[in-house]
Amino acid sequence: MTTTKKKKKFQFPTAYTVLLALTIIVGLVTQFVPQVIPAKVSDVLMAPVTGMIGIKDSAIQSHITEKMQNESIPKALEYLKGAEGNYINVANEGTLAGAIDVAFFILIIGGFLGVVTKTGALDAGVAAIVNKMKGKEIILIPVLMFIFSLGGTSYGMAEESLAFYALITATMLAVGFDPLVAAATIMLGAGCGTLGSTVNPFAPGVAAASAKSVGVAINQGTIIIMGVMLWLVTLAIAIFFVMSYAKKVKKDQAKSLLTEAEWKNAKEAYSSNNEETAEFTGRRKLVLVLFGISFLIMILGIIPWEDFGVSFFAKYTGMLTGSPLGQWSFPELTAWFVVMAIIIGLVYRLREKDLVDSFIVGAADMVGVALILGIARGISFIMSNSGLDLFILDKASNVLNGISGIAFVGMAYIIYIGLSFLIPSSSGLATVSMPIFAPLTKNLGLSPEVMIMIFSAGSGIVNLFTPTSGVVMGGLSIAKVEYSTWIKFVWKVLLAIFIASLIILSIGMMMF
């Protein structure tokens, strides 16, 4: 009797394996580029730790910036090679650059959600939405995507969006969609807003300031016009693709791109195990009101109001954390959600032990996401310490020199897509690249404002799929969607967004 062995299906590695493999690959690449500092075995081994708690040497950073602005990128590379010690490590004195603040925020958000879940308010609230939206569930997608896009275009919503994945995933599952719809709603919604940033101080804001620092005047009105065009067009494209996919899944779950394992993990995590739906009591309604207020204050806290001429928050809201709304970052947000978790627990009259236990269980669910953030940041740090990012930036600027017109737009867009893989931080990329590219654009007789939006579009599209982004890998991890599944879905969306953005940027370069 012969037995036939079943062929094992290829299973895409987890986010941790993908990121660790990229860490090793980047370390190996530095060995073959003569102009950069070869990464040592210790640099690769310590990369995840450095990524989590790295300290950036402020003196080296200021010297690199000065050399780039006043001399050249090769001179900055020479300085980096001659500097004592690593530019970023876990021991030197300087500015905290690691992901520890974001990672801790994510753990606390998990604890906060654990307490809210313990009250039953989320289950009851989701059930109420399902009953109210019967037959009209598809409307949730464009409404939510537009709301998330507002966060993207105004303040570059990124890590903050991770707080919403659990709730949106549970909701989308309950109305008959799959977790991929939830991930796409948040990631593409916020991402298209960030791609078409209008007043986002962390992308075009930093880029404009960096251009001005080297004597290039920037018209803010042009940036806003271009931003609105990119934002609304790419958002419309994303909404079309997400809604089309969601309708197919709603009609036939077999059309879902998710594997059986992904479905199982998502249902275990987000489908209610209770046979009866939790009753939507007055106390649970109050918990949901406090839940909404928690996120409203989060958004008010991170929008830089004073940059828009609003001084009210700076005068009257600094009592709670020591920093007024508008100047909050992840440490203040972390403290805020701890306070709100306690308030919600007390309002629902949870016993002290139940409150603490539910908080710990919720935080434990987010440990994997926190680790992903540190590993992803470590890859960027190897590039910074070796000077690989500066080397590629130098080669990219040389390619653009002498090109003009539409060809310049296309080449610059492709170059920024490549640079964004190396430097996932949009503000970091703007800081190092715009003092080089803005004067180059002006000298060629082209619009530096459109160049800023080329940067915004290039970094924006990459941040929708790059595995070096903690937001991409972390969001997918919370939604229980594998990276390979995301790529299967999103590649068509990215292609359409790329073509539309290129057309808009080319028209903008001809107009301005």
C-alpha positions as CSV (number, residue, x, y, z in Angstrom):
1,M,0.0,0.0,0.0
2,T,1.5,3.4,-1.0
3,T,0.8,6.6,0.8
4,T,1.0,10.0,-0.9
5,K,2.4,12.8,1.0
6,K,0.6,16.1,0.9
7,K,2.7,18.9,-0.4
8,K,3.1,21.6,2.2
9,K,1.9,25.0,1.1
10,F,4.4,27.8,1.2
11,Q,3.6,29.9,4.2
12,F,4.8,33.5,4.2
13,P,7.1,34.2,7.2
14,T,5.8,36.3,10.1
15,A,6.5,40.1,10.4
16,Y,9.3,39.4,12.8
17,T,11.2,37.1,10.4
18,V,10.7,39.5,7.5
19,L,12.1,42.4,9.5
20,L,15.0,40.5,10.9
21,A,15.9,39.3,7.4
22,L,15.8,42.9,6.2
23,T,18.1,43.9,9.1
24,I,20.7,41.2,8.0
25,I,20.3,42.2,4.3
26,V,20.9,45.9,5.0
27,G,23.9,45.0,7.2
28,L,25.3,42.9,4.3
29,V,24.7,45.7,1.7
30,T,26.9,48.0,3.8
31,Q,29.9,45.6,3.3
32,F,29.9,46.2,-0.5
33,V,29.5,50.0,-0.7
34,P,33.0,51.4,-0.3
35,Q,31.9,54.9,0.7
36,V,29.9,53.8,3.8
37,I,30.9,52.4,7.1
38,P,30.5,48.6,7.0
39,A,28.0,47.4,9.7
40,K,29.6,45.1,12.3
41,V,28.1,41.9,13.6
42,S,27.3,43.7,16.8
43,D,25.5,46.5,14.9
44,V,23.1,43.9,13.3
45,L,22.7,41.9,16.5
46,M,21.9,45.1,18.5
47,A,19.7,46.6,15.8
48,P,16.3,45.6,17.4
49,V,17.5,46.9,20.8
50,T,18.8,50.1,19.3
51,G,15.6,50.4,17.4
52,M,13.6,50.3,20.6
53,I,15.7,52.5,22.9
54,G,18.3,54.2,20.6
55,I,19.8,57.5,21.5
56,K,20.8,59.9,18.7
57,D,24.0,61.8,19.2
58,S,23.0,65.4,18.9
59,A,26.5,66.7,18.2
60,I,27.1,64.2,15.2
61,Q,23.6,65.0,13.9
62,S,24.2,68.8,13.9
63,H,27.6,68.4,12.2
64,I,26.1,66.1,9.5
65,T,23.3,68.6,8.8
66,E,25.8,71.5,8.7
67,K,28.1,69.6,6.2
68,M,25.2,68.7,4.0
69,Q,23.8,72.3,3.8
70,N,27.1,74.2,3.6
71,E,29.4,71.7,1.7
72,S,28.1,68.4,0.3
73,I,26.8,65.0,1.1
74,P,30.2,63.3,0.5
75,K,31.7,65.7,3.1
76,A,28.9,64.7,5.5
77,L,29.8,61.0,4.9
78,E,33.4,61.7,5.5
79,Y,32.6,63.3,8.8
80,L,30.4,60.4,9.8
81,K,33.2,57.9,9.0
82,G,35.6,59.9,11.2
83,A,33.2,60.4,14.1
84,E,34.0,58.4,17.3
85,G,31.3,55.8,18.1
86,N,28.0,55.2,16.4
87,Y,25.7,58.0,15.4
88,I,22.8,56.2,17.1
89,N,23.3,53.6,19.9
90,V,21.9,52.7,23.3
91,A,24.6,54.4,25.4
92,N,25.6,57.8,24.1
93,E,24.0,61.1,25.2
94,G,21.6,62.9,23.0
95,T,18.0,62.7,21.8
96,L,15.7,59.7,22.3
97,A,15.2,58.3,18.8
98,G,14.1,54.7,19.4
99,A,10.5,53.4,19.3
100,I,10.2,52.9,23.0
101,D,7.7,55.8,23.4
102,V,5.5,54.5,20.6
103,A,5.8,50.9,21.8
104,F,4.8,51.8,25.4
105,F,1.9,53.9,24.0
106,I,0.7,50.8,22.1
107,L,0.9,48.6,25.2
108,I,-1.2,51.1,27.2
109,I,-3.7,51.4,24.4
110,G,-4.0,47.6,24.6
111,G,-4.7,47.9,28.3
112,F,-7.2,50.7,27.8
113,L,-9.1,48.5,25.2
114,G,-8.9,45.6,27.6
115,V,-10.8,47.5,30.2
116,V,-13.4,48.8,27.7
117,T,-13.8,45.3,26.4
118,K,-14.3,44.0,30.0
119,T,-17.3,46.3,30.4
120,G,-19.0,44.7,27.4
121,A,-19.6,48.2,25.9
122,L,-17.7,47.5,22.7
123,D,-19.7,44.3,22.0
124,A,-22.9,46.1,22.7
125,G,-21.9,49.1,20.7
126,V,-20.8,47.1,17.7
127,A,-24.1,45.1,17.8
128,A,-26.0,48.3,17.9
129,I,-24.1,49.5,14.8
130,V,-24.8,46.2,13.0
131,N,-28.5,46.4,13.7
132,K,-28.7,50.1,12.6
133,M,-26.6,49.6,9.4
134,K,-28.4,46.4,8.2
135,G,-28.3,46.5,4.4
136,K,-26.3,49.7,4.4
137,E,-23.0,48.3,6.0
138,I,-21.0,49.3,2.9
139,I,-21.5,53.0,3.9
140,L,-19.2,52.5,6.8
141,I,-16.2,52.2,4.5
142,P,-16.2,55.6,2.7
143,V,-17.3,57.5,5.9
144,L,-14.5,56.0,8.0
145,M,-11.9,56.3,5.3
146,F,-12.7,60.0,4.9
147,I,-12.5,60.6,8.6
148,F,-9.1,58.8,8.8
149,S,-7.9,60.8,5.8
150,L,-8.7,64.0,7.6
151,G,-6.2,62.9,10.3
152,G,-3.7,62.1,7.6
153,T,-3.8,65.3,5.6
154,S,-3.9,67.6,8.7
155,Y,-1.3,66.0,11.0
156,G,0.1,62.9,9.3
157,M,-1.9,60.3,11.2
158,A,0.4,57.2,11.5
159,E,1.2,55.5,14.8
160,E,-1.9,57.0,16.3
161,S,-4.0,55.0,13.9
162,L,-2.9,51.7,15.6
163,A,-5.3,52.5,18.4
164,F,-8.3,52.0,16.1
165,Y,-7.4,48.6,14.5
166,A,-9.0,46.4,17.1
167,L,-12.3,48.3,17.2
168,I,-12.6,48.6,13.4
169,T,-11.6,45.0,12.8
170,A,-14.3,43.8,15.3
171,T,-16.9,46.0,13.6
172,M,-16.1,44.9,10.1
173,L,-16.2,41.2,11.1
174,A,-19.6,41.8,12.7
175,V,-21.1,43.4,9.6
176,G,-19.9,40.6,7.4
177,F,-16.7,41.8,5.9
178,D,-13.2,40.5,6.7
179,P,-10.2,41.9,8.7
180,L,-8.5,42.9,5.4
181,V,-11.4,45.4,4.8
182,A,-10.7,46.8,8.3
183,A,-6.9,47.2,7.7
184,A,-7.5,48.8,4.3
185,T,-10.1,51.2,5.7
186,I,-7.6,52.6,8.3
187,M,-4.3,52.2,6.4
188,L,-5.5,53.5,3.1
189,G,-7.7,56.2,4.6
190,A,-5.1,57.7,6.8
191,G,-2.4,57.0,4.2
192,C,-4.0,58.7,1.3
193,G,-4.6,61.7,3.6
194,T,-0.9,61.8,4.5
195,L,0.1,61.3,0.8
196,G,-1.9,64.4,0.0
197,S,-0.8,66.4,3.1
198,T,-2.1,69.9,3.1
199,V,-1.2,71.4,6.5
200,N,0.6,68.4,8.0
201,P,3.5,70.0,9.9
202,F,5.5,66.7,9.9
203,A,5.7,66.3,6.1
204,P,5.3,69.4,3.9
205,G,5.7,71.5,7.0
206,V,9.2,70.1,7.8
207,A,10.0,70.0,4.1
208,A,9.1,73.7,3.6
209,A,11.2,74.7,6.7
210,S,14.1,72.7,5.4
211,A,13.9,74.4,2.0
212,K,13.7,77.8,3.6
213,S,16.8,77.0,5.8
214,V,18.9,77.0,2.5
215,G,17.3,80.1,1.1
216,V,14.5,78.7,-1.0
217,A,11.2,80.6,-0.6
218,I,8.0,78.4,-0.4
219,N,4.5,79.4,-1.3
220,Q,2.2,77.6,1.2
221,G,-0.9,78.1,-1.0
222,T,0.6,76.1,-3.8
223,I,1.3,73.2,-1.4
224,I,-2.3,73.2,-0.1
225,I,-3.7,73.2,-3.6
226,M,-1.5,70.3,-4.7
227,G,-2.2,68.5,-1.4
228,V,-6.0,68.7,-1.8
229,M,-5.7,67.3,-5.3
230,L,-3.5,64.4,-4.3
231,W,-5.6,63.7,-1.2
232,L,-9.0,63.6,-2.7
233,V,-8.1,61.8,-5.9
234,T,-6.0,59.0,-4.2
235,L,-8.7,58.7,-1.5
236,A,-11.4,58.2,-4.2
237,I,-9.3,55.5,-5.8
238,A,-8.7,53.7,-2.5
239,I,-12.4,53.9,-1.5
240,F,-13.4,52.3,-4.9
241,F,-11.0,49.4,-4.4
242,V,-11.9,48.7,-0.8
243,M,-15.7,48.9,-1.4
244,S,-15.4,46.6,-4.4
245,Y,-13.5,44.0,-2.4
246,A,-15.8,44.4,0.6
247,K,-18.9,43.8,-1.6
248,K,-17.4,40.6,-3.0
249,V,-16.5,39.3,0.5
250,K,-20.0,40.2,1.9
251,K,-21.6,38.3,-0.9
252,D,-19.3,35.3,-0.8
253,Q,-16.7,34.8,2.0
254,A,-14.8,32.4,-0.3
255,K,-13.8,35.5,-2.3
256,S,-11.8,36.7,0.7
257,L,-8.0,36.8,0.2
258,L,-7.5,35.6,3.8
259,T,-6.2,32.1,4.5
260,E,-8.0,29.7,6.8
261,A,-5.4,30.5,9.5
262,E,-6.0,34.2,9.2
263,W,-9.8,33.8,9.5
264,K,-9.3,31.6,12.5
265,N,-7.0,34.0,14.3
266,A,-9.3,37.0,13.5
267,K,-12.4,35.2,14.7
268,E,-10.8,34.0,17.9
269,A,-9.6,37.6,18.6
270,Y,-12.6,39.6,17.6
271,S,-15.7,37.6,17.3
272,S,-17.7,37.6,20.5
273,N,-17.9,34.3,22.3
274,N,-21.1,35.2,24.1
275,E,-24.2,33.5,22.8
276,E,-26.3,36.5,23.7
277,T,-25.4,40.0,22.7
278,A,-24.5,42.2,25.6
279,E,-27.3,44.5,26.5
280,F,-26.7,48.1,25.6
281,T,-27.4,49.6,29.0
282,G,-27.1,53.2,30.1
283,R,-23.8,52.5,31.8
284,R,-22.4,50.9,28.7
285,K,-23.5,53.9,26.6
286,L,-21.7,56.2,29.1
287,V,-18.5,54.0,28.7
288,L,-18.7,54.5,24.9
289,V,-19.1,58.2,25.4
290,L,-15.9,58.2,27.5
291,F,-14.3,56.0,24.9
292,G,-15.0,58.5,22.2
293,I,-13.8,61.4,24.4
294,S,-10.5,59.6,24.9
295,F,-9.8,59.6,21.2
296,L,-11.1,63.1,20.6
297,I,-8.7,64.4,23.2
298,M,-5.9,62.3,21.6
299,I,-6.5,64.1,18.3
300,L,-6.8,67.5,19.9
301,G,-3.5,66.8,21.8
302,I,-1.4,66.1,18.7
303,I,-2.6,68.7,16.2
304,P,-0.1,71.7,16.6
305,W,-2.7,74.4,17.1
306,E,-0.3,77.2,17.6
307,D,1.1,76.6,14.0
308,F,-2.4,77.5,12.8
309,G,-2.7,80.6,15.0
310,V,-4.9,79.0,17.7
311,S,-3.5,79.9,21.2
312,F,-6.4,78.9,23.4
313,F,-5.1,75.4,24.1
314,A,-1.6,76.6,24.9
315,K,-3.1,78.9,27.6
316,Y,-5.6,76.7,29.3
317,T,-4.9,73.0,28.9
318,G,-1.4,72.3,30.3
319,M,-2.6,71.2,33.8
320,L,-3.0,67.5,33.2
321,T,0.3,66.4,31.7
322,G,2.4,69.6,31.9
323,S,2.1,70.1,28.2
324,P,-0.9,71.8,26.6
325,L,-3.1,70.2,23.9
326,G,-1.3,70.7,20.6
327,Q,2.1,69.9,22.1
328,W,1.4,66.3,23.2
329,S,3.5,63.4,22.0
330,F,3.4,59.7,22.9
331,P,4.4,60.1,26.6
332,E,1.5,62.4,27.2
333,L,-0.9,60.2,25.2
334,T,0.2,57.2,27.2
335,A,-0.6,59.0,30.5
336,W,-3.9,60.1,29.2
337,F,-5.1,56.6,28.2
338,V,-4.0,55.2,31.6
339,V,-6.2,57.9,33.3
340,M,-9.1,57.1,31.0
341,A,-8.8,53.3,31.6
342,I,-9.1,54.0,35.3
343,I,-12.1,56.4,34.9
344,I,-13.9,53.9,32.6
345,G,-13.3,51.1,35.1
346,L,-14.7,53.2,38.0
347,V,-17.7,54.4,36.0
348,Y,-18.6,50.8,35.1
349,R,-17.9,49.8,38.8
350,L,-15.4,47.2,37.9
351,R,-13.7,45.6,41.0
352,E,-10.1,46.7,41.4
353,K,-8.8,43.3,40.6
354,D,-11.0,43.0,37.4
355,L,-9.8,46.5,36.3
356,V,-6.1,45.6,36.7
357,D,-6.4,42.1,35.2
358,S,-8.3,43.3,32.1
359,F,-5.7,46.1,31.6
360,I,-2.8,43.6,31.8
361,V,-4.5,41.1,29.5
362,G,-5.2,43.9,27.0
363,A,-1.6,45.1,27.1
364,A,-0.4,41.6,26.7
365,D,-2.3,41.4,23.3
366,M,-0.2,44.3,22.0
367,V,3.3,43.0,23.0
368,G,3.9,41.6,19.5
369,V,3.0,45.0,17.9
370,A,5.4,46.8,20.3
371,L,8.3,44.4,19.4
372,I,7.6,45.0,15.6
373,L,8.0,48.7,16.1
374,G,11.5,48.3,17.6
375,I,12.7,45.8,15.0
376,A,11.5,48.1,12.2
377,R,13.2,51.1,13.6
378,G,16.4,49.2,14.0
379,I,16.7,48.8,10.2
380,S,16.6,52.6,9.8
381,F,19.3,53.0,12.4
382,I,21.8,50.6,10.7
383,M,21.3,52.8,7.6
384,S,22.0,56.0,9.5
385,N,25.0,54.6,11.4
386,S,26.6,53.3,8.2
387,G,25.8,56.4,6.1
388,L,24.0,54.2,3.6
389,D,21.1,56.6,3.5
390,L,23.4,59.6,2.8
391,F,25.2,57.7,0.1
392,I,22.0,56.8,-1.7
393,L,20.7,60.4,-1.3
394,D,23.9,61.7,-2.9
395,K,23.5,59.4,-5.9
396,A,19.9,60.3,-6.3
397,S,20.6,64.0,-6.4
398,N,23.2,63.5,-9.0
399,V,20.7,61.6,-11.2
400,L,18.2,64.5,-11.0
401,N,20.8,67.1,-11.9
402,G,20.3,68.2,-15.5
403,I,16.9,66.7,-16.0
404,S,13.9,69.0,-16.5
405,G,10.2,69.1,-17.1
406,I,8.0,66.0,-17.0
407,A,11.0,63.6,-16.9
408,F,12.2,65.4,-13.8
409,V,8.8,64.8,-12.0
410,G,8.8,61.1,-12.9
411,M,12.4,60.5,-11.9
412,A,12.1,62.5,-8.7
413,Y,8.9,60.6,-7.7
414,I,10.7,57.2,-8.3
415,I,13.7,58.4,-6.3
416,Y,11.6,59.5,-3.4
417,I,9.8,56.1,-3.4
418,G,13.3,54.5,-3.1
419,L,14.5,56.9,-0.4
420,S,11.3,56.3,1.6
421,F,12.2,52.6,1.9
422,L,15.5,53.7,3.6
423,I,14.1,56.5,5.7
424,P,10.5,55.6,6.7
425,S,10.1,58.7,8.8
426,S,8.6,61.4,6.6
427,S,10.0,64.3,8.8
428,G,13.4,62.6,8.8
429,L,13.4,62.2,5.1
430,A,12.3,65.8,4.6
431,T,15.1,67.1,6.9
432,V,17.9,65.3,5.1
433,S,16.7,65.5,1.5
434,M,15.0,68.9,1.0
435,P,18.1,71.1,1.6
436,I,19.5,69.2,-1.4
437,F,16.5,68.8,-3.7
438,A,14.8,72.2,-3.2
439,P,17.8,74.3,-4.5
440,L,18.4,71.8,-7.3
441,T,14.7,72.2,-8.4
442,K,14.9,76.0,-8.2
443,N,18.1,76.1,-10.2
444,L,16.5,74.0,-13.0
445,G,13.7,76.6,-13.2
446,L,11.1,74.3,-11.7
447,S,8.7,74.7,-8.7
448,P,10.2,73.7,-5.3
449,E,6.6,73.6,-4.0
450,V,5.8,70.7,-6.4
451,M,9.1,69.1,-5.3
452,I,7.8,69.1,-1.8
453,M,4.6,67.4,-2.9
454,I,6.6,64.9,-4.9
455,F,8.3,64.1,-1.6
456,S,4.9,63.9,0.1
457,A,3.5,61.6,-2.5
458,G,6.6,59.4,-2.7
459,S,6.9,58.8,1.0
460,G,3.1,58.6,1.3
461,I,2.7,55.7,-1.2
462,V,5.7,53.7,0.3
463,N,4.2,54.0,3.8
464,L,1.2,52.1,2.6
465,F,3.1,48.9,2.1
466,T,6.8,49.0,3.2
467,P,7.7,46.2,5.7
468,T,10.1,48.6,7.4
469,S,7.2,50.6,8.7
470,G,6.0,49.8,12.2
471,V,2.6,51.2,11.3
472,V,2.1,48.8,8.4
473,M,3.4,45.7,10.2
474,G,1.9,46.7,13.5
475,G,-1.6,47.5,12.0
476,L,-1.6,44.2,10.0
477,S,-0.6,42.3,13.2
478,I,-3.5,43.7,15.2
479,A,-6.0,43.0,12.4
480,K,-4.6,39.4,12.1
481,V,-3.7,39.9,8.4
482,E,-0.4,38.5,7.0
483,Y,1.9,40.9,5.1
484,S,1.7,38.7,1.9
485,T,-2.2,38.9,2.0
486,W,-1.9,42.7,2.2
487,I,0.4,42.9,-0.8
488,K,-2.0,40.6,-2.8
489,F,-4.8,43.1,-2.2
490,V,-3.0,46.5,-2.2
491,W,-0.7,46.2,-5.3
492,K,-3.5,47.2,-7.7
493,V,-4.5,50.1,-5.5
494,L,-0.8,51.3,-5.3
495,L,-0.5,51.1,-9.1
496,A,-3.6,53.2,-9.6
497,I,-2.5,55.7,-7.0
498,F,1.0,55.9,-8.5
499,I,-0.3,56.7,-12.0
500,A,-2.9,59.3,-10.7
501,S,-0.3,61.0,-8.5
502,L,2.2,61.2,-11.3
503,I,-0.4,62.8,-13.6
504,I,-1.3,65.4,-10.9
505,L,2.3,66.2,-10.1
506,S,3.2,66.6,-13.8
507,I,0.2,68.9,-14.3
508,G,1.3,70.8,-11.1
509,M,4.9,71.2,-12.4
510,M,3.5,72.7,-15.7
511,M,1.1,75.0,-13.9
512,F,3.4,76.3,-11.2
